[in-house]
Amino acid sequence: MKKKSFAVAGAALLATVLLAACGSKSADTAKTTTVKLGVIGSDADVWKPVAKRLAKQHINLKLVQFTDYNKPNQAVLDGDLDLNAMQHYDFFNNWEKSHHDSSLTAIGNTYIGPLRVYSNKIKSLKDLKKGDTVAVPNDPTNEGRALILLETAGILKLDDSKTPTTRDIKSNPKKLKFSAVDASQTARSLSSTTASVVNNDMALNAKLKPADAIYVEKINAKSKPWVNIIVAKKSEKNKAVYKKIVKAYQTEATKKQIKKIYDGSTIAAWDYKF
């Protein structure tokens, strides 16, 4: 009778161990969710540690590199991307207007990267001479932002336009010429222009040092439109996996990574006090 009791107890213990083992195996092989995120320039290096942290939560964050600012939003709409993180609010709002589409939305702030003016020929914007050429990004929002920067520096005056272009310049004392080029080409244009207004990520890609800039955009309350964002489809904005991605990004570790990758030239903006 005792042998039978021991046999039953042993069988029960074995079943418990097997169930525990199966449960552990199930937890280790939890289904991984893949999320494709579009980025531009050195932002990929900011997101790589985030991706590693998310992997522990069974989220495979796949980074997709772009060189053209105009493509990642359409890629999200088409389903080729789930998210993108490559634009500020002003660019996003203008993209929506020009494409007559409001299917996308911001789900989290990332950082703000001041525009900078670089030159291989002069040490200050005050050194610009009559007829000199200045390169600016040619996409609507960054062109306007670059011109506002030059107005702040006292180089020109603009009409009252929320998104100015070179046509909105009402005063240009030095008769400067403005060369509107793709944002990715602004740094390269330094060889053929007197100065160039360069986006922060493009400057880093071109190995331009922030300390060498001859003028830096000032950050204040008016800078909020330039805060960069993570974008998703409105219909998917409440996905739990997206919320985990935003949370994994908005950390002290990411602040340190932004500072490291952008050599202290870029500011984490999700809790910045403007």
HUZI-V385778 format. One record per backbone hydrogen bond with DSSP energy under -0.5 kcal/mol. CO is the residue of the C=O (numbers start at 1). NH is the residue of the N-H. Records with the same first field share a line. If there is no record, write none. Layout:
BEGIN
CO = NH / NH
END
This chain:
BEGIN
1 = 5
2 = 6
3 = 7
4 = 8
5 = 9
6 = 10
7 = 11
8 = 12
9 = 13
10 = 14
11 = 15
12 = 16
13 = 17
14 = 18
15 = 19
16 = 20
17 = 21
18 = 22
19 = 23
20 = 24
21 = 25
22 = 26
23 = 27
24 = 28
25 = 29
27 = 30
32 = 34
33 = 60
35 = 37 / 62
36 = 82 / 83
37 = 64
38 = 85
39 = 66
40 = 43
41 = 44
42 = 45 / 46
43 = 46 / 47
44 = 48
46 = 50
47 = 51
48 = 52
49 = 53
50 = 54
51 = 55
52 = 56
53 = 56
54 = 57 / 59
55 = 58
58 = 33 / 60
59 = 61
60 = 35 / 62
61 = 63
62 = 37
63 = 65
64 = 39
66 = 41
67 = 69
68 = 71 / 72
71 = 75
72 = 76
73 = 77
74 = 78
75 = 79 / 80 / 81
76 = 79
83 = 38
84 = 231
87 = 229
88 = 92
89 = 93
90 = 94
91 = 95
92 = 96
93 = 97
94 = 98
95 = 99
96 = 100 / 101
97 = 100
103 = 234
105 = 232
108 = 230
110 = 269 / 270
111 = 228
112 = 114 / 267
115 = 217
116 = 118 / 198
117 = 214 / 215
118 = 196
124 = 127
125 = 128
129 = 132
132 = 177
133 = 194 / 195
134 = 179
135 = 197
136 = 181
139 = 143
140 = 144
141 = 145
142 = 146
143 = 147
144 = 148
145 = 149
146 = 150
147 = 151
148 = 152
149 = 153
150 = 155 / 156
151 = 154
157 = 170 / 171
159 = 161
161 = 164
165 = 168
166 = 169
168 = 159 / 170
171 = 157
172 = 175
174 = 131
177 = 134 / 179
178 = 180
179 = 136 / 181
181 = 138
182 = 185 / 186
183 = 186
185 = 189
187 = 190
188 = 191
189 = 192 / 193
194 = 121
195 = 135
196 = 118 / 198
198 = 116
199 = 203
200 = 204
201 = 205
202 = 206
203 = 208
204 = 207
209 = 212
210 = 213
215 = 117
218 = 220
220 = 223
221 = 224
223 = 226
224 = 227
225 = 90
227 = 89
228 = 110
229 = 87
230 = 107 / 108
231 = 84
232 = 105
233 = 236
234 = 237
236 = 239
239 = 243
240 = 244
241 = 245
242 = 246
243 = 247
244 = 248
245 = 249
246 = 250
249 = 251
251 = 255
252 = 256
253 = 257
254 = 258
255 = 259
256 = 260
257 = 261
258 = 262
259 = 264
260 = 263
262 = 265
265 = 114
267 = 112
269 = 272
272 = 274
END
